[in-house]
Amino acid sequence: MSQFLAVGFGGFIGACARFAITKLMGRYPALLPFGTLLSNVMAGFLMGLITGIERQAAALPQHTRLFLAVGVLGGLSTFSAFSMETVSYLENAQYLKAGVNILLNLVLSFLSVSAGLLLAK
């Protein structure tokens, strides 16, 4: 039961952070969904950092890892929102925006994980 609480509390924090980021970045809706992009990139970087720290030192306690990696970062990253935004672009024949959105989310998220891993070293 305590594992569920760790994940749930972390998820609450991550989801609230994602909502705040989306609200702050909401000024630029005509360009791309930058709130989703920033949330995904930040979560990727932090996941890389946490994993890299664990590789360099001892593993985090299970509840801490569940709280951070599954809860906070699971609530912060938002693949479903990214997917829906991209499908909406495709439905509206905004193919360039859909392609740029896919490219930025994937490339920047992979790079942010790598940056987190490097920083941890």
Backbone bond lengths (Angstrom), bond angles and torsions (degrees), N, CA, C in turn:
res aa  C-N    CA-C-N  psi(-1)  N-CA   C-N-CA  omega(-1)  CA-C   N-CA-C  phi
1 M - - - 1.449 - - 1.534 110.96 -
2 S 1.320 116.92 -37.59 1.467 119.11 -178.06 1.532 111.43 -67.13
3 Q 1.351 116.85 -27.78 1.467 119.28 176.11 1.525 110.49 -65.89
4 F 1.314 117.03 -40.54 1.460 120.97 178.19 1.524 111.07 -63.96
5 L 1.325 116.22 -38.13 1.467 119.95 178.05 1.527 111.05 -66.64
6 A 1.325 117.03 -39.92 1.466 120.41 178.24 1.527 110.68 -62.26
7 V 1.328 116.37 -46.45 1.464 120.63 178.74 1.527 110.47 -65.88
8 G 1.314 116.98 -44.54 1.469 121.05 -178.32 1.512 112.75 -63.14
9 F 1.320 117.48 -44.89 1.460 120.63 179.44 1.526 110.32 -66.08
10 G 1.332 116.24 -42.52 1.458 119.87 176.72 1.518 111.80 -62.77
11 G 1.325 116.58 -41.36 1.463 121.03 177.99 1.515 111.98 -62.05
12 F 1.334 116.65 -38.61 1.461 121.26 176.79 1.531 110.37 -60.21
13 I 1.318 115.93 -46.28 1.465 120.52 -179.92 1.533 110.63 -64.42
14 G 1.328 116.82 -46.25 1.462 120.57 -179.85 1.514 112.67 -63.37
15 A 1.328 117.02 -42.75 1.462 120.59 -179.81 1.525 111.09 -66.01
16 C 1.325 117.29 -39.86 1.472 120.52 177.29 1.530 110.83 -65.24
17 A 1.325 116.41 -38.81 1.465 119.96 177.51 1.522 110.21 -65.02
18 R 1.328 117.44 -42.93 1.469 120.66 178.26 1.520 110.68 -61.63
19 F 1.316 117.45 -43.05 1.461 121.71 179.07 1.528 110.37 -61.26
20 A 1.333 116.97 -43.72 1.465 120.97 179.26 1.532 111.03 -63.98
21 I 1.315 116.74 -43.24 1.468 120.48 179.12 1.531 110.06 -62.55
22 T 1.322 116.77 -43.90 1.460 120.67 179.96 1.527 110.75 -62.91
23 K 1.321 116.98 -40.76 1.466 120.65 177.79 1.521 111.01 -64.01
24 L 1.325 117.13 -44.24 1.463 120.89 -179.63 1.522 111.95 -65.39
25 M 1.327 116.53 -37.29 1.460 120.67 -178.24 1.530 112.01 -87.65
26 G 1.322 117.76 -2.67 1.457 122.47 -176.41 1.514 115.12 -64.55
27 R 1.316 117.39 -5.71 1.462 120.37 179.86 1.518 112.52 -72.06
28 Y 1.330 116.45 -15.11 1.461 121.00 -174.22 1.530 112.40 -116.54
29 P 1.330 118.80 42.04 1.464 119.16 -173.85 1.526 113.69 -68.17
30 A 1.311 117.76 -23.50 1.467 119.34 -177.01 1.525 111.75 -72.73
31 L 1.310 116.99 -23.95 1.462 119.64 -178.31 1.515 110.68 -81.51
32 L 1.310 116.65 -77.11 1.468 124.26 178.95 1.524 107.84 -150.64
33 P 1.325 118.36 161.88 1.473 120.20 176.45 1.536 110.26 -75.53
34 F 1.327 115.84 78.62 1.457 121.01 -174.85 1.526 113.00 -66.85
35 G 1.325 118.44 -26.97 1.461 120.50 177.25 1.519 111.32 -62.60
36 T 1.318 116.44 -43.63 1.459 121.01 177.15 1.523 110.41 -64.71
37 L 1.312 116.32 -45.14 1.463 120.74 179.54 1.526 110.85 -59.29
38 L 1.327 117.00 -48.97 1.460 120.86 -179.11 1.522 111.28 -62.53
39 S 1.321 117.64 -41.01 1.463 121.21 178.36 1.529 111.03 -61.65
40 N 1.327 116.57 -45.03 1.465 120.29 -179.74 1.522 111.69 -65.78
41 V 1.321 117.20 -42.03 1.465 120.97 -179.18 1.528 110.49 -67.11
42 M 1.329 117.17 -43.41 1.465 120.38 178.42 1.528 110.88 -62.28
43 A 1.331 116.75 -44.57 1.465 120.38 -179.64 1.522 110.34 -63.36
44 G 1.324 116.74 -40.24 1.455 119.97 177.85 1.517 112.19 -62.92
45 F 1.322 116.10 -44.49 1.469 120.53 178.81 1.526 110.50 -61.05
46 L 1.316 116.50 -47.30 1.462 119.95 -178.64 1.527 112.13 -66.13
47 M 1.341 116.91 -35.06 1.470 119.75 176.64 1.529 109.45 -64.94
48 G 1.326 116.62 -43.04 1.461 120.00 177.15 1.518 111.71 -62.43
49 L 1.322 116.51 -41.57 1.461 121.36 179.74 1.529 111.10 -63.63
50 I 1.315 116.95 -47.30 1.467 121.13 179.59 1.525 110.59 -61.70
51 T 1.323 116.53 -45.59 1.464 120.75 -179.70 1.522 110.81 -65.10
52 G 1.326 116.62 -41.90 1.461 120.36 179.03 1.519 112.49 -64.15
53 I 1.317 116.71 -40.01 1.467 120.57 177.66 1.530 109.53 -64.11
54 E 1.329 115.73 -41.43 1.473 118.71 178.05 1.526 111.65 -63.83
55 R 1.307 117.04 -34.98 1.471 119.91 179.23 1.518 111.63 -69.39
56 Q 1.314 116.88 -32.64 1.459 121.45 -177.93 1.527 111.97 -83.24
57 A 1.295 116.48 -31.65 1.468 121.48 -176.90 1.533 107.62 -122.67
58 A 1.288 115.60 -165.50 1.464 120.29 177.57 1.527 109.49 -71.92
59 A 1.306 115.91 155.67 1.460 121.42 177.40 1.525 109.98 -61.60
60 L 1.307 115.15 148.50 1.464 119.81 175.44 1.525 109.39 -68.21
61 P 1.316 116.58 152.89 1.467 118.01 172.53 1.532 109.66 -56.67
62 Q 1.319 116.75 147.17 1.459 121.34 -174.25 1.529 112.59 -54.76
63 H 1.331 117.57 -44.46 1.470 119.83 -178.66 1.527 111.29 -65.32
64 T 1.321 117.01 -35.71 1.467 120.47 178.89 1.520 109.91 -66.98
65 R 1.321 116.85 -45.13 1.471 120.46 178.75 1.520 111.07 -63.24
66 L 1.324 117.69 -42.95 1.456 120.94 177.45 1.533 111.05 -61.67
67 F 1.314 116.32 -44.36 1.465 121.18 179.36 1.524 110.64 -60.26
68 L 1.349 117.03 -49.84 1.460 120.95 -175.40 1.525 113.10 -77.06
69 A 1.324 117.12 -58.22 1.468 121.18 -170.30 1.528 112.38 -74.81
70 V 1.323 117.08 -46.29 1.457 119.53 -177.87 1.526 110.75 -84.08
71 G 1.323 116.89 -44.99 1.463 120.57 -176.32 1.512 113.79 -77.53
72 V 1.330 116.62 -72.57 1.469 120.52 -174.33 1.523 111.43 -60.07
73 L 1.328 116.94 -52.70 1.465 119.25 -175.95 1.526 112.08 -73.29
74 G 1.321 117.31 -30.80 1.467 120.01 173.98 1.519 111.59 -65.71
75 G 1.332 116.83 -36.55 1.461 120.62 177.04 1.514 112.64 -76.21
76 L 1.329 116.05 -29.36 1.469 120.38 -178.46 1.521 111.89 -78.07
77 S 1.320 117.12 -43.98 1.468 118.76 -179.60 1.523 108.41 -76.49
78 T 1.290 115.44 154.76 1.451 117.76 -170.23 1.521 112.14 -147.00
79 F 1.315 115.35 70.91 1.459 120.11 -179.31 1.525 111.32 -64.17
80 S 1.310 117.43 -36.46 1.468 119.79 -179.45 1.529 111.20 -64.99
81 A 1.329 117.13 -41.23 1.469 119.37 177.79 1.527 110.39 -66.41
82 F 1.310 117.47 -43.13 1.470 122.07 176.35 1.526 110.09 -57.10
83 S 1.307 117.11 -44.78 1.461 121.27 -178.83 1.527 111.03 -64.82
84 M 1.322 117.80 -44.76 1.464 121.55 -179.20 1.527 110.98 -65.19
85 E 1.327 116.58 -42.36 1.468 119.76 178.70 1.524 110.90 -62.33
86 T 1.309 116.59 -40.53 1.463 120.85 179.49 1.528 110.85 -66.97
87 V 1.325 117.38 -44.21 1.469 120.73 177.91 1.528 110.18 -61.97
88 S 1.314 117.65 -38.50 1.472 120.53 177.81 1.523 110.94 -61.24
89 Y 1.322 116.67 -42.07 1.473 119.57 176.01 1.530 110.29 -60.51
90 L 1.319 116.60 -44.73 1.462 120.16 -179.52 1.525 111.26 -63.61
91 E 1.327 117.25 -42.47 1.470 120.90 178.91 1.522 112.03 -61.75
92 N 1.322 116.35 -29.63 1.469 121.04 -179.62 1.521 112.18 -97.68
93 A 1.322 116.57 17.36 1.465 123.34 177.98 1.526 112.71 57.09
94 Q 1.328 116.89 30.51 1.466 121.93 176.09 1.529 107.42 -98.12
95 Y 1.311 114.97 68.74 1.455 121.67 -171.73 1.521 112.57 -67.88
96 L 1.292 117.43 -36.68 1.464 119.78 178.89 1.527 110.29 -64.24
97 K 1.336 116.67 -46.38 1.468 119.92 177.90 1.521 111.20 -61.22
98 A 1.334 117.22 -41.03 1.466 120.65 178.89 1.521 109.86 -62.18
99 G 1.307 117.26 -45.50 1.463 120.91 -179.94 1.510 112.90 -64.47
100 V 1.330 116.32 -43.62 1.467 120.19 178.92 1.524 109.98 -64.60
101 N 1.324 117.16 -40.71 1.459 121.21 179.19 1.532 110.84 -62.04
102 I 1.322 116.75 -45.42 1.468 120.69 178.13 1.524 110.19 -61.91
103 L 1.316 115.97 -49.97 1.459 120.99 -177.38 1.527 111.79 -59.89
104 L 1.329 117.08 -48.59 1.466 119.85 -178.50 1.519 112.08 -63.88
105 N 1.332 117.25 -45.50 1.469 119.55 -179.03 1.516 111.93 -62.82
106 L 1.317 117.50 -44.63 1.456 119.78 -177.56 1.522 111.96 -71.76
107 V 1.319 116.86 -52.27 1.463 120.20 -176.10 1.526 110.95 -64.38
108 L 1.325 117.30 -48.57 1.466 119.20 -177.46 1.526 112.10 -67.96
109 S 1.326 117.46 -33.68 1.467 119.20 177.14 1.526 111.19 -67.38
110 F 1.338 117.10 -42.97 1.466 119.53 176.64 1.526 110.99 -63.29
111 L 1.325 116.51 -43.20 1.470 119.66 179.21 1.530 111.46 -65.03
112 S 1.328 117.22 -36.54 1.467 119.26 -179.39 1.526 111.82 -69.11
113 V 1.332 117.50 -36.62 1.467 119.73 174.38 1.520 109.83 -61.90
114 S 1.330 116.16 -45.00 1.468 120.58 178.98 1.516 111.21 -62.20
115 A 1.327 117.50 -40.72 1.459 121.17 178.61 1.528 111.01 -63.75
116 G 1.325 116.67 -40.66 1.463 119.91 176.55 1.521 112.55 -62.35
117 L 1.324 115.20 -42.03 1.469 119.33 177.61 1.524 111.21 -63.73
118 L 1.332 116.94 -43.23 1.464 119.94 178.67 1.520 112.61 -64.89
119 L 1.314 116.02 -41.36 1.471 119.87 179.50 1.527 110.99 -62.49
120 A 1.324 116.35 -36.26 1.460 119.76 -179.26 1.520 112.15 -66.24
121 K 1.344 117.28 -25.55 1.462 120.90 179.28 1.513 108.73 -75.63
